[in-house]
Structures are given as C-alpha cells and as structure tokens.
Amino acid sequence: MLIKQFGQAIKKRRKDLGITQPILAELADVSINTLYKLERAQGNPSLVIIEKLVSVLGIEIILEVKANIKK
C-alpha cells in the first residue's frame, strides 16, 4: 500500500508542476522505466531513488518506524 500512495503522490505533484515523466526522470537522474513503475505501484524504490524524486518535486515524506515488541 505504501508504494501505491508514493506513486500517486509523485504522479499528482508531477502533473501539478506540468512536468512530463521523461523530464522528471532526467531531472531526478532516475531511469524512465523506474519512474513508470513507481507511478503504477509496480516498483520497489531504494531510499536513494525516493530522495532524488522528492527533492526534485519539492515534497516531503515522513517515515515511521513501528516497533512490534512481544512480551
């Protein structure tokens, strides 16, 4: 589910800025195929890829770490 939300957020922001997928891929220095897959929730991006995209798009992501402690 997280990848789907991320892909939707990237796509929405990209469209809001009027940037095409090829231009965003070039600006973020990621492959066009990676971007296609992410926007369709088919990819598994590394943190480096995520950082590149959010940096170019001017968006922020928040990661929450949840502990599952059994007693």
mmCIF file of the N, C-alpha and C atoms, coordinates in Angstrom:
data_MODEL
# 
_entry.id   MODEL 
# 
loop_
_atom_site.group_PDB 
_atom_site.id 
_atom_site.type_symbol 
_atom_site.label_atom_id 
_atom_site.label_alt_id 
_atom_site.label_comp_id 
_atom_site.label_asym_id 
_atom_site.label_entity_id 
_atom_site.label_seq_id 
_atom_site.pdbx_PDB_ins_code 
_atom_site.Cartn_x 
_atom_site.Cartn_y 
_atom_site.Cartn_z 
_atom_site.occupancy 
_atom_site.B_iso_or_equiv 
_atom_site.pdbx_formal_charge 
_atom_site.auth_seq_id 
_atom_site.auth_comp_id 
_atom_site.auth_asym_id 
_atom_site.auth_atom_id 
_atom_site.pdbx_PDB_model_num 
ATOM 1   N N  . MET A 1 1  ? 0.815  -1.198  0.000   1.00 0.00 ? 1  MET A N  1 
ATOM 2   C CA . MET A 1 1  ? 0.000  0.000   0.000   1.00 0.00 ? 1  MET A CA 1 
ATOM 3   C C  . MET A 1 1  ? 0.854  1.255   0.000   1.00 0.00 ? 1  MET A C  1 
ATOM 4   N N  . LEU A 1 2  ? 1.969  1.221   0.692   1.00 0.00 ? 2  LEU A N  1 
ATOM 5   C CA . LEU A 1 2  ? 2.838  2.374   0.784   1.00 0.00 ? 2  LEU A CA 1 
ATOM 6   C C  . LEU A 1 2  ? 3.371  2.784   -0.584  1.00 0.00 ? 2  LEU A C  1 
ATOM 7   N N  . ILE A 1 3  ? 3.749  1.820   -1.399  1.00 0.00 ? 3  ILE A N  1 
ATOM 8   C CA . ILE A 1 3  ? 4.267  2.108   -2.740  1.00 0.00 ? 3  ILE A CA 1 
ATOM 9   C C  . ILE A 1 3  ? 3.170  2.745   -3.593  1.00 0.00 ? 3  ILE A C  1 
ATOM 10  N N  . LYS A 1 4  ? 1.948  2.269   -3.450  1.00 0.00 ? 4  LYS A N  1 
ATOM 11  C CA . LYS A 1 4  ? 0.836  2.829   -4.216  1.00 0.00 ? 4  LYS A CA 1 
ATOM 12  C C  . LYS A 1 4  ? 0.636  4.303   -3.860  1.00 0.00 ? 4  LYS A C  1 
ATOM 13  N N  . GLN A 1 5  ? 0.658  4.620   -2.573  1.00 0.00 ? 5  GLN A N  1 
ATOM 14  C CA . GLN A 1 5  ? 0.488  6.002   -2.120  1.00 0.00 ? 5  GLN A CA 1 
ATOM 15  C C  . GLN A 1 5  ? 1.635  6.874   -2.610  1.00 0.00 ? 5  GLN A C  1 
ATOM 16  N N  . PHE A 1 6  ? 2.841  6.359   -2.549  1.00 0.00 ? 6  PHE A N  1 
ATOM 17  C CA . PHE A 1 6  ? 4.009  7.103   -3.008  1.00 0.00 ? 6  PHE A CA 1 
ATOM 18  C C  . PHE A 1 6  ? 3.897  7.392   -4.498  1.00 0.00 ? 6  PHE A C  1 
ATOM 19  N N  . GLY A 1 7  ? 3.528  6.386   -5.261  1.00 0.00 ? 7  GLY A N  1 
ATOM 20  C CA . GLY A 1 7  ? 3.377  6.554   -6.710  1.00 0.00 ? 7  GLY A CA 1 
ATOM 21  C C  . GLY A 1 7  ? 2.314  7.578   -7.056  1.00 0.00 ? 7  GLY A C  1 
ATOM 22  N N  . GLN A 1 8  ? 1.212  7.548   -6.330  1.00 0.00 ? 8  GLN A N  1 
ATOM 23  C CA . GLN A 1 8  ? 0.137  8.513   -6.567  1.00 0.00 ? 8  GLN A CA 1 
ATOM 24  C C  . GLN A 1 8  ? 0.593  9.928   -6.226  1.00 0.00 ? 8  GLN A C  1 
ATOM 25  N N  . ALA A 1 9  ? 1.347  10.074  -5.146  1.00 0.00 ? 9  ALA A N  1 
ATOM 26  C CA . ALA A 1 9  ? 1.834  11.392  -4.729  1.00 0.00 ? 9  ALA A CA 1 
ATOM 27  C C  . ALA A 1 9  ? 2.810  11.962  -5.754  1.00 0.00 ? 9  ALA A C  1 
ATOM 28  N N  . ILE A 1 10 ? 3.700  11.115  -6.274  1.00 0.00 ? 10 ILE A N  1 
ATOM 29  C CA . ILE A 1 10 ? 4.656  11.558  -7.293  1.00 0.00 ? 10 ILE A CA 1 
ATOM 30  C C  . ILE A 1 10 ? 3.919  12.003  -8.544  1.00 0.00 ? 10 ILE A C  1 
ATOM 31  N N  . LYS A 1 11 ? 2.983  11.184  -8.986  1.00 0.00 ? 11 LYS A N  1 
ATOM 32  C CA . LYS A 1 11 ? 2.244  11.489  -10.208 1.00 0.00 ? 11 LYS A CA 1 
ATOM 33  C C  . LYS A 1 11 ? 1.458  12.797  -10.073 1.00 0.00 ? 11 LYS A C  1 
ATOM 34  N N  . LYS A 1 12 ? 0.778  12.963  -8.937  1.00 0.00 ? 12 LYS A N  1 
ATOM 35  C CA . LYS A 1 12 ? -0.019 14.178  -8.725  1.00 0.00 ? 12 LYS A CA 1 
ATOM 36  C C  . LYS A 1 12 ? 0.875  15.418  -8.721  1.00 0.00 ? 12 LYS A C  1 
ATOM 37  N N  . ARG A 1 13 ? 1.971  15.359  -7.988  1.00 0.00 ? 13 ARG A N  1 
ATOM 38  C CA . ARG A 1 13 ? 2.864  16.516  -7.897  1.00 0.00 ? 13 ARG A CA 1 
ATOM 39  C C  . ARG A 1 13 ? 3.486  16.824  -9.257  1.00 0.00 ? 13 ARG A C  1 
ATOM 40  N N  . ARG A 1 14 ? 3.880  15.782  -9.978  1.00 0.00 ? 14 ARG A N  1 
ATOM 41  C CA . ARG A 1 14 ? 4.472  15.964  -11.303 1.00 0.00 ? 14 ARG A CA 1 
ATOM 42  C C  . ARG A 1 14 ? 3.479  16.664  -12.225 1.00 0.00 ? 14 ARG A C  1 
ATOM 43  N N  . LYS A 1 15 ? 2.242  16.217  -12.205 1.00 0.00 ? 15 LYS A N  1 
ATOM 44  C CA . LYS A 1 15 ? 1.213  16.828  -13.050 1.00 0.00 ? 15 LYS A CA 1 
ATOM 45  C C  . LYS A 1 15 ? 0.903  18.255  -12.609 1.00 0.00 ? 15 LYS A C  1 
ATOM 46  N N  . ASP A 1 16 ? 0.869  18.486  -11.299 1.00 0.00 ? 16 ASP A N  1 
ATOM 47  C CA . ASP A 1 16 ? 0.640  19.841  -10.789 1.00 0.00 ? 16 ASP A CA 1 
ATOM 48  C C  . ASP A 1 16 ? 1.719  20.809  -11.283 1.00 0.00 ? 16 ASP A C  1 
ATOM 49  N N  . LEU A 1 17 ? 2.941  20.311  -11.405 1.00 0.00 ? 17 LEU A N  1 
ATOM 50  C CA . LEU A 1 17 ? 4.056  21.131  -11.871 1.00 0.00 ? 17 LEU A CA 1 
ATOM 51  C C  . LEU A 1 17 ? 4.149  21.198  -13.394 1.00 0.00 ? 17 LEU A C  1 
ATOM 52  N N  . GLY A 1 18 ? 3.344  20.388  -14.078 1.00 0.00 ? 18 GLY A N  1 
ATOM 53  C CA . GLY A 1 18 ? 3.372  20.368  -15.539 1.00 0.00 ? 18 GLY A CA 1 
ATOM 54  C C  . GLY A 1 18 ? 4.620  19.729  -16.109 1.00 0.00 ? 18 GLY A C  1 
ATOM 55  N N  . ILE A 1 19 ? 5.139  18.724  -15.410 1.00 0.00 ? 19 ILE A N  1 
ATOM 56  C CA . ILE A 1 19 ? 6.368  18.037  -15.828 1.00 0.00 ? 19 ILE A CA 1 
ATOM 57  C C  . ILE A 1 19 ? 5.997  16.670  -16.398 1.00 0.00 ? 19 ILE A C  1 
ATOM 58  N N  . THR A 1 20 ? 6.578  16.325  -17.522 1.00 0.00 ? 20 THR A N  1 
ATOM 59  C CA . THR A 1 20 ? 6.347  15.004  -18.096 1.00 0.00 ? 20 THR A CA 1 
ATOM 60  C C  . THR A 1 20 ? 7.218  13.970  -17.382 1.00 0.00 ? 20 THR A C  1 
ATOM 61  N N  . GLN A 1 21 ? 6.865  12.710  -17.554 1.00 0.00 ? 21 GLN A N  1 
ATOM 62  C CA . GLN A 1 21 ? 7.662  11.645  -16.950 1.00 0.00 ? 21 GLN A CA 1 
ATOM 63  C C  . GLN A 1 21 ? 9.112  11.658  -17.440 1.00 0.00 ? 21 GLN A C  1 
ATOM 64  N N  . PRO A 1 22 ? 9.355  11.796  -18.740 1.00 0.00 ? 22 PRO A N  1 
ATOM 65  C CA . PRO A 1 22 ? 10.751 11.819  -19.189 1.00 0.00 ? 22 PRO A CA 1 
ATOM 66  C C  . PRO A 1 22 ? 11.556 12.981  -18.604 1.00 0.00 ? 22 PRO A C  1 
ATOM 67  N N  . ILE A 1 23 ? 10.923 14.127  -18.464 1.00 0.00 ? 23 ILE A N  1 
ATOM 68  C CA . ILE A 1 23 ? 11.637 15.283  -17.900 1.00 0.00 ? 23 ILE A CA 1 
ATOM 69  C C  . ILE A 1 23 ? 11.935 15.051  -16.422 1.00 0.00 ? 23 ILE A C  1 
ATOM 70  N N  . LEU A 1 24 ? 10.954 14.545  -15.667 1.00 0.00 ? 24 LEU A N  1 
ATOM 71  C CA . LEU A 1 24 ? 11.190 14.264  -14.255 1.00 0.00 ? 24 LEU A CA 1 
ATOM 72  C C  . LEU A 1 24 ? 12.292 13.227  -14.083 1.00 0.00 ? 24 LEU A C  1 
ATOM 73  N N  . ALA A 1 25 ? 12.257 12.191  -14.891 1.00 0.00 ? 25 ALA A N  1 
ATOM 74  C CA . ALA A 1 25 ? 13.287 11.157  -14.801 1.00 0.00 ? 25 ALA A CA 1 
ATOM 75  C C  . ALA A 1 25 ? 14.676 11.761  -15.031 1.00 0.00 ? 25 ALA A C  1 
ATOM 76  N N  . GLU A 1 26 ? 14.785 12.644  -16.009 1.00 0.00 ? 26 GLU A N  1 
ATOM 77  C CA . GLU A 1 26 ? 16.070 13.283  -16.293 1.00 0.00 ? 26 GLU A CA 1 
ATOM 78  C C  . GLU A 1 26 ? 16.494 14.200  -15.148 1.00 0.00 ? 26 GLU A C  1 
ATOM 79  N N  . LEU A 1 27 ? 15.580 15.012  -14.659 1.00 0.00 ? 27 LEU A N  1 
ATOM 80  C CA . LEU A 1 27 ? 15.906 15.935  -13.566 1.00 0.00 ? 27 LEU A CA 1 
ATOM 81  C C  . LEU A 1 27 ? 16.325 15.213  -12.292 1.00 0.00 ? 27 LEU A C  1 
ATOM 82  N N  . ALA A 1 28 ? 15.676 14.089  -12.019 1.00 0.00 ? 28 ALA A N  1 
ATOM 83  C CA . ALA A 1 28 ? 15.964 13.326  -10.801 1.00 0.00 ? 28 ALA A CA 1 
ATOM 84  C C  . ALA A 1 28 ? 17.081 12.310  -10.994 1.00 0.00 ? 28 ALA A C  1 
ATOM 85  N N  . ASP A 1 29 ? 17.554 12.178  -12.228 1.00 0.00 ? 29 ASP A N  1 
ATOM 86  C CA . ASP A 1 29 ? 18.612 11.216  -12.547 1.00 0.00 ? 29 ASP A CA 1 
ATOM 87  C C  . ASP A 1 29 ? 18.203 9.790   -12.178 1.00 0.00 ? 29 ASP A C  1 
ATOM 88  N N  . VAL A 1 30 ? 16.976 9.431   -12.596 1.00 0.00 ? 30 VAL A N  1 
ATOM 89  C CA . VAL A 1 30 ? 16.488 8.058   -12.449 1.00 0.00 ? 30 VAL A CA 1 
ATOM 90  C C  . VAL A 1 30 ? 16.038 7.593   -13.822 1.00 0.00 ? 30 VAL A C  1 
ATOM 91  N N  . SER A 1 31 ? 15.976 6.290   -14.007 1.00 0.00 ? 31 SER A N  1 
ATOM 92  C CA . SER A 1 31 ? 15.555 5.796   -15.316 1.00 0.00 ? 31 SER A CA 1 
ATOM 93  C C  . SER A 1 31 ? 14.064 6.039   -15.516 1.00 0.00 ? 31 SER A C  1 
ATOM 94  N N  . ILE A 1 32 ? 13.695 6.230   -16.760 1.00 0.00 ? 32 ILE A N  1 
ATOM 95  C CA . ILE A 1 32 ? 12.290 6.446   -17.090 1.00 0.00 ? 32 ILE A CA 1 
ATOM 96  C C  . ILE A 1 32 ? 11.460 5.216   -16.702 1.00 0.00 ? 32 ILE A C  1 
ATOM 97  N N  . ASN A 1 33 ? 12.028 4.035   -16.879 1.00 0.00 ? 33 ASN A N  1 
ATOM 98  C CA . ASN A 1 33 ? 11.309 2.808   -16.516 1.00 0.00 ? 33 ASN A CA 1 
ATOM 99  C C  . ASN A 1 33 ? 11.038 2.742   -15.019 1.00 0.00 ? 33 ASN A C  1 
ATOM 100 N N  . THR A 1 34 ? 11.992 3.197   -14.215 1.00 0.00 ? 34 THR A N  1 
ATOM 101 C CA . THR A 1 34 ? 11.798 3.229   -12.764 1.00 0.00 ? 34 THR A CA 1 
ATOM 102 C C  . THR A 1 34 ? 10.634 4.142   -12.414 1.00 0.00 ? 34 THR A C  1 
ATOM 103 N N  . LEU A 1 35 ? 10.600 5.306   -13.035 1.00 0.00 ? 35 LEU A N  1 
ATOM 104 C CA . LEU A 1 35 ? 9.528  6.256   -12.771 1.00 0.00 ? 35 LEU A CA 1 
ATOM 105 C C  . LEU A 1 35 ? 8.177  5.707   -13.227 1.00 0.00 ? 35 LEU A C  1 
ATOM 106 N N  . TYR A 1 36 ? 8.125  5.112   -14.410 1.00 0.00 ? 36 TYR A N  1 
ATOM 107 C CA . TYR A 1 36 ? 6.882  4.498   -14.898 1.00 0.00 ? 36 TYR A CA 1 
ATOM 108 C C  . TYR A 1 36 ? 6.360  3.487   -13.881 1.00 0.00 ? 36 TYR A C  1 
ATOM 109 N N  . LYS A 1 37 ? 7.249  2.620   -13.417 1.00 0.00 ? 37 LYS A N  1 
ATOM 110 C CA . LYS A 1 37 ? 6.847  1.570   -12.482 1.00 0.00 ? 37 LYS A CA 1 
ATOM 111 C C  . LYS A 1 37 ? 6.371  2.153   -11.152 1.00 0.00 ? 37 LYS A C  1 
ATOM 112 N N  . LEU A 1 38 ? 7.065  3.163   -10.659 1.00 0.00 ? 38 LEU A N  1 
ATOM 113 C CA . LEU A 1 38 ? 6.668  3.758   -9.386  1.00 0.00 ? 38 LEU A CA 1 
ATOM 114 C C  . LEU A 1 38 ? 5.290  4.392   -9.461  1.00 0.00 ? 38 LEU A C  1 
ATOM 115 N N  . GLU A 1 39 ? 5.030  5.102   -10.537 1.00 0.00 ? 39 GLU A N  1 
ATOM 116 C CA . GLU A 1 39 ? 3.727  5.745   -10.673 1.00 0.00 ? 39 GLU A CA 1 
ATOM 117 C C  . GLU A 1 39 ? 2.599  4.735   -10.822 1.00 0.00 ? 39 GLU A C  1 
ATOM 118 N N  . ARG A 1 40 ? 2.928  3.524   -11.193 1.00 0.00 ? 40 ARG A N  1 
ATOM 119 C CA . ARG A 1 40 ? 1.923  2.472   -11.341 1.00 0.00 ? 40 ARG A CA 1 
ATOM 120 C C  . ARG A 1 40 ? 1.972  1.471   -10.173 1.00 0.00 ? 40 ARG A C  1 
ATOM 121 N N  . ALA A 1 41 ? 2.693  1.830   -9.124  1.00 0.00 ? 41 ALA A N  1 
ATOM 122 C CA . ALA A 1 41 ? 2.826  0.991   -7.920  1.00 0.00 ? 41 ALA A CA 1 
ATOM 123 C C  . ALA A 1 41 ? 3.398  -0.383  -8.229  1.00 0.00 ? 41 ALA A C  1 
ATOM 124 N N  . GLN A 1 42 ? 4.317  -0.429  -9.196  1.00 0.00 ? 42 GLN A N  1 
ATOM 125 C CA . GLN A 1 42 ? 4.924  -1.705  -9.568  1.00 0.00 ? 42 GLN A CA 1 
ATOM 126 C C  . GLN A 1 42 ? 6.394  -1.781  -9.182  1.00 0.00 ? 42 GLN A C  1 
ATOM 127 N N  . GLY A 1 43 ? 6.930  -0.707  -8.661  1.00 0.00 ? 43 GLY A N  1 
ATOM 128 C CA . GLY A 1 43 ? 8.348  -0.681  -8.341  1.00 0.00 ? 43 GLY A CA 1 
ATOM 129 C C  . GLY A 1 43 ? 8.615  -0.893  -6.865  1.00 0.00 ? 43 GLY A C  1 
ATOM 130 N N  . ASN A 1 44 ? 9.875  -1.028  -6.550  1.00 0.00 ? 44 ASN A N  1 
ATOM 131 C CA . ASN A 1 44 ? 10.339 -1.151  -5.172  1.00 0.00 ? 44 ASN A CA 1 
ATOM 132 C C  . ASN A 1 44 ? 11.556 -0.240  -5.048  1.00 0.00 ? 44 ASN A C  1 
ATOM 133 N N  . PRO A 1 45 ? 11.323 1.070   -4.885  1.00 0.00 ? 45 PRO A N  1 
ATOM 134 C CA . PRO A 1 45 ? 12.421 2.024   -4.950  1.00 0.00 ? 45 PRO A CA 1 
ATOM 135 C C  . PRO A 1 45 ? 13.342 1.980   -3.735  1.00 0.00 ? 45 PRO A C  1 
ATOM 136 N N  . SER A 1 46 ? 14.599 2.267   -3.976  1.00 0.00 ? 46 SER A N  1 
ATOM 137 C CA . SER A 1 46 ? 15.542 2.415   -2.872  1.00 0.00 ? 46 SER A CA 1 
ATOM 138 C C  . SER A 1 46 ? 15.325 3.789   -2.248  1.00 0.00 ? 46 SER A C  1 
ATOM 139 N N  . LEU A 1 47 ? 15.888 3.987   -1.074  1.00 0.00 ? 47 LEU A N  1 
ATOM 140 C CA . LEU A 1 47 ? 15.784 5.293   -0.428  1.00 0.00 ? 47 LEU A CA 1 
ATOM 141 C C  . LEU A 1 47 ? 16.483 6.372   -1.245  1.00 0.00 ? 47 LEU A C  1 
ATOM 142 N N  . VAL A 1 48 ? 17.512 6.000   -1.975  1.00 0.00 ? 48 VAL A N  1 
ATOM 143 C CA . VAL A 1 48 ? 18.222 6.957   -2.830  1.00 0.00 ? 48 VAL A CA 1 
ATOM 144 C C  . VAL A 1 48 ? 17.289 7.462   -3.938  1.00 0.00 ? 48 VAL A C  1 
ATOM 145 N N  . ILE A 1 49 ? 16.568 6.563   -4.573  1.00 0.00 ? 49 ILE A N  1 
ATOM 146 C CA . ILE A 1 49 ? 15.631 6.935   -5.633  1.00 0.00 ? 49 ILE A CA 1 
ATOM 147 C C  . ILE A 1 49 ? 14.523 7.824   -5.059  1.00 0.00 ? 49 ILE A C  1 
ATOM 148 N N  . ILE A 1 50 ? 13.984 7.434   -3.924  1.00 0.00 ? 50 ILE A N  1 
ATOM 149 C CA . ILE A 1 50 ? 12.932 8.222   -3.289  1.00 0.00 ? 50 ILE A CA 1 
ATOM 150 C C  . ILE A 1 50 ? 13.433 9.628   -2.996  1.00 0.00 ? 50 ILE A C  1 
ATOM 151 N N  . GLU A 1 51 ? 14.626 9.737   -2.444  1.00 0.00 ? 51 GLU A N  1 
ATOM 152 C CA . GLU A 1 51 ? 15.183 11.044  -2.099  1.00 0.00 ? 51 GLU A CA 1 
ATOM 153 C C  . GLU A 1 51 ? 15.373 11.917  -3.329  1.00 0.00 ? 51 GLU A C  1 
ATOM 154 N N  . LYS A 1 52 ? 15.848 11.325  -4.415  1.00 0.00 ? 52 LYS A N  1 
ATOM 155 C CA . LYS A 1 52 ? 16.042 12.084  -5.655  1.00 0.00 ? 52 LYS A CA 1 
ATOM 156 C C  . LYS A 1 52 ? 14.716 12.654  -6.153  1.00 0.00 ? 52 LYS A C  1 
ATOM 157 N N  . LEU A 1 53 ? 13.688 11.837  -6.151  1.00 0.00 ? 53 LEU A N  1 
ATOM 158 C CA . LEU A 1 53 ? 12.384 12.269  -6.660  1.00 0.00 ? 53 LEU A CA 1 
ATOM 159 C C  . LEU A 1 53 ? 11.743 13.343  -5.784  1.00 0.00 ? 53 LEU A C  1 
ATOM 160 N N  . VAL A 1 54 ? 11.742 13.138  -4.477  1.00 0.00 ? 54 VAL A N  1 
ATOM 161 C CA . VAL A 1 54 ? 11.111 14.126  -3.607  1.00 0.00 ? 54 VAL A CA 1 
ATOM 162 C C  . VAL A 1 54 ? 11.879 15.442  -3.613  1.00 0.00 ? 54 VAL A C  1 
ATOM 163 N N  . SER A 1 55 ? 13.183 15.356  -3.799  1.00 0.00 ? 55 SER A N  1 
ATOM 164 C CA . SER A 1 55 ? 13.997 16.568  -3.864  1.00 0.00 ? 55 SER A CA 1 
ATOM 165 C C  . SER A 1 55 ? 13.620 17.407  -5.086  1.00 0.00 ? 55 SER A C  1 
ATOM 166 N N  . VAL A 1 56 ? 13.517 16.768  -6.229  1.00 0.00 ? 56 VAL A N  1 
ATOM 167 C CA . VAL A 1 56 ? 13.162 17.474  -7.463  1.00 0.00 ? 56 VAL A CA 1 
ATOM 168 C C  . VAL A 1 56 ? 11.733 18.004  -7.395  1.00 0.00 ? 56 VAL A C  1 
ATOM 169 N N  . LEU A 1 57 ? 10.825 17.219  -6.839  1.00 0.00 ? 57 LEU A N  1 
ATOM 170 C CA . LEU A 1 57 ? 9.418  17.606  -6.799  1.00 0.00 ? 57 LEU A CA 1 
ATOM 171 C C  . LEU A 1 57 ? 9.078  18.562  -5.657  1.00 0.00 ? 57 LEU A C  1 
ATOM 172 N N  . GLY A 1 58 ? 10.004 18.722  -4.727  1.00 0.00 ? 58 GLY A N  1 
ATOM 173 C CA . GLY A 1 58 ? 9.750  19.626  -3.611  1.00 0.00 ? 58 GLY A CA 1 
ATOM 174 C C  . GLY A 1 58 ? 8.710  19.105  -2.646  1.00 0.00 ? 58 GLY A C  1 
ATOM 175 N N  . ILE A 1 59 ? 8.699  17.794  -2.449  1.00 0.00 ? 59 ILE A N  1 
ATOM 176 C CA . ILE A 1 59 ? 7.759  17.219  -1.484  1.00 0.00 ? 59 ILE A CA 1 
ATOM 177 C C  . ILE A 1 59 ? 8.542  16.578  -0.350  1.00 0.00 ? 59 ILE A C  1 
ATOM 178 N N  . GLU A 1 60 ? 7.846  16.299  0.719   1.00 0.00 ? 60 GLU A N  1 
ATOM 179 C CA . GLU A 1 60 ? 8.461  15.719  1.902   1.00 0.00 ? 60 GLU A CA 1 
ATOM 180 C C  . GLU A 1 60 ? 7.766  14.412  2.227   1.00 0.00 ? 60 GLU A C  1 
ATOM 181 N N  . ILE A 1 61 ? 8.547  13.439  2.640   1.00 0.00 ? 61 ILE A N  1 
ATOM 182 C CA . ILE A 1 61 ? 7.949  12.190  3.104   1.00 0.00 ? 61 ILE A CA 1 
ATOM 183 C C  . ILE A 1 61 ? 8.388  11.971  4.543   1.00 0.00 ? 61 ILE A C  1 
ATOM 184 N N  . ILE A 1 62 ? 7.545  11.312  5.278   1.00 0.00 ? 62 ILE A N  1 
ATOM 185 C CA . ILE A 1 62 ? 7.836  11.013  6.673   1.00 0.00 ? 62 ILE A CA 1 
ATOM 186 C C  . ILE A 1 62 ? 7.792  9.504   6.844   1.00 0.00 ? 62 ILE A C  1 
ATOM 187 N N  . LEU A 1 63 ? 8.863  8.957   7.362   1.00 0.00 ? 63 LEU A N  1 
ATOM 188 C CA . LEU A 1 63 ? 8.923  7.523   7.623   1.00 0.00 ? 63 LEU A CA 1 
ATOM 189 C C  . LEU A 1 63 ? 8.679  7.277   9.102   1.00 0.00 ? 63 LEU A C  1 
ATOM 190 N N  . GLU A 1 64 ? 7.784  6.367   9.377   1.00 0.00 ? 64 GLU A N  1 
ATOM 191 C CA . GLU A 1 64 ? 7.515  5.992   10.758  1.00 0.00 ? 64 GLU A CA 1 
ATOM 192 C C  . GLU A 1 64 ? 7.993  4.564   10.980  1.00 0.00 ? 64 GLU A C  1 
ATOM 193 N N  . VAL A 1 65 ? 8.715  4.390   12.052  1.00 0.00 ? 65 VAL A N  1 
ATOM 194 C CA . VAL A 1 65 ? 9.183  3.056   12.409  1.00 0.00 ? 65 VAL A CA 1 
ATOM 195 C C  . VAL A 1 65 ? 8.348  2.583   13.585  1.00 0.00 ? 65 VAL A C  1 
ATOM 196 N N  . LYS A 1 66 ? 7.707  1.466   13.377  1.00 0.00 ? 66 LYS A N  1 
ATOM 197 C CA . LYS A 1 66 ? 6.865  0.912   14.427  1.00 0.00 ? 66 LYS A CA 1 
ATOM 198 C C  . LYS A 1 66 ? 7.529  -0.321  15.017  1.00 0.00 ? 66 LYS A C  1 
ATOM 199 N N  . ALA A 1 67 ? 7.582  -0.339  16.299  1.00 0.00 ? 67 ALA A N  1 
ATOM 200 C CA . ALA A 1 67 ? 8.164  -1.492  16.993  1.00 0.00 ? 67 ALA A CA 1 
ATOM 201 C C  . ALA A 1 67 ? 7.070  -2.493  17.287  1.00 0.00 ? 67 ALA A C  1 
ATOM 202 N N  . ASN A 1 68 ? 7.347  -3.741  17.008  1.00 0.00 ? 68 ASN A N  1 
ATOM 203 C CA . ASN A 1 68 ? 6.412  -4.816  17.310  1.00 0.00 ? 68 ASN A CA 1 
ATOM 204 C C  . ASN A 1 68 ? 7.060  -5.667  18.392  1.00 0.00 ? 68 ASN A C  1 
ATOM 205 N N  . ILE A 1 69 ? 6.847  -5.268  19.620  1.00 0.00 ? 69 ILE A N  1 
ATOM 206 C CA . ILE A 1 69 ? 7.507  -5.919  20.743  1.00 0.00 ? 69 ILE A CA 1 
ATOM 207 C C  . ILE A 1 69 ? 6.554  -6.925  21.380  1.00 0.00 ? 69 ILE A C  1 
ATOM 208 N N  . LYS A 1 70 ? 7.028  -8.155  21.490  1.00 0.00 ? 70 LYS A N  1 
ATOM 209 C CA . LYS A 1 70 ? 6.229  -9.197  22.140  1.00 0.00 ? 70 LYS A CA 1 
ATOM 210 C C  . LYS A 1 70 ? 6.778  -9.414  23.542  1.00 0.00 ? 70 LYS A C  1 
ATOM 211 N N  . LYS A 1 71 ? 5.870  -9.554  24.473  1.00 0.00 ? 71 LYS A N  1 
ATOM 212 C CA . LYS A 1 71 ? 6.279  -9.789  25.874  1.00 0.00 ? 71 LYS A CA 1 
ATOM 213 C C  . LYS A 1 71 ? 5.891  -11.163 26.304  1.00 0.00 ? 71 LYS A C  1 
# 
